[in-house]
Amino acid sequence: MLKSFKNIFYLFFPELCLTCENPLQSGEKHLCTHCLHELPLTNFCIEEDNIIEKIFYGRIPLQSATTLLYFHKKGNVQKLIHQLKYRGKQKVGKFLGNWLGENIKQSNRFRDIDCIIPVPLHPKKLKQRGYNQLSFFGESLSKILDIPFYEDVLIRKEHAAAQAFKKLSERARVKENVFEIVAPDKIKNKHILLIDDVITTGATLETCCISILDVSDTKVSVATMAYTV
């Protein structure tokens, strides 16, 4: 009976693809088959010296880095991230976290990760949005990799304008005192996986890594949903 009710409900209120907004067919979830196959995967989990790692050469000593998708302006990945950040579709974070988590789990390059930390939102931004877009993403990674997800270790002390509305040159400048570690004992002697949604210049991640690496005997790797091409 419950199944019949769901069928009737979806007949009048069908679930739509998060990118093309066409009704999903039976067996499809979040994205239609066409849009899912059109997503530009990077396969960086198994690629050493990939583009993401090269971004940080000479800047910070990363262990490994990866991203799931290429981000093209006006492309489907941008639509997905927009749904997540500005339309409250947190299921996007869970969907991408599960996908990337399975890729990381199968990779030999992330075997000794101890915990996951997200790039934090300033409390003002968190209040405005109502959620951190990385929460479901991090929780999904945590479940698949079977390691803790800490949202209370790294905090943002200064409020800044959204990166999406900044010029490239402005994104490359992030003050070193923007972030602070408030629970160092949780990450001391640990290998941390720092996560974010989209990486462009790497400035925000670099500044977060500097704060993390100030804690005794820490190592850092990076994973993001997408990389801006």
Disulfide bonds with the S-S distance in Angstrom:
none
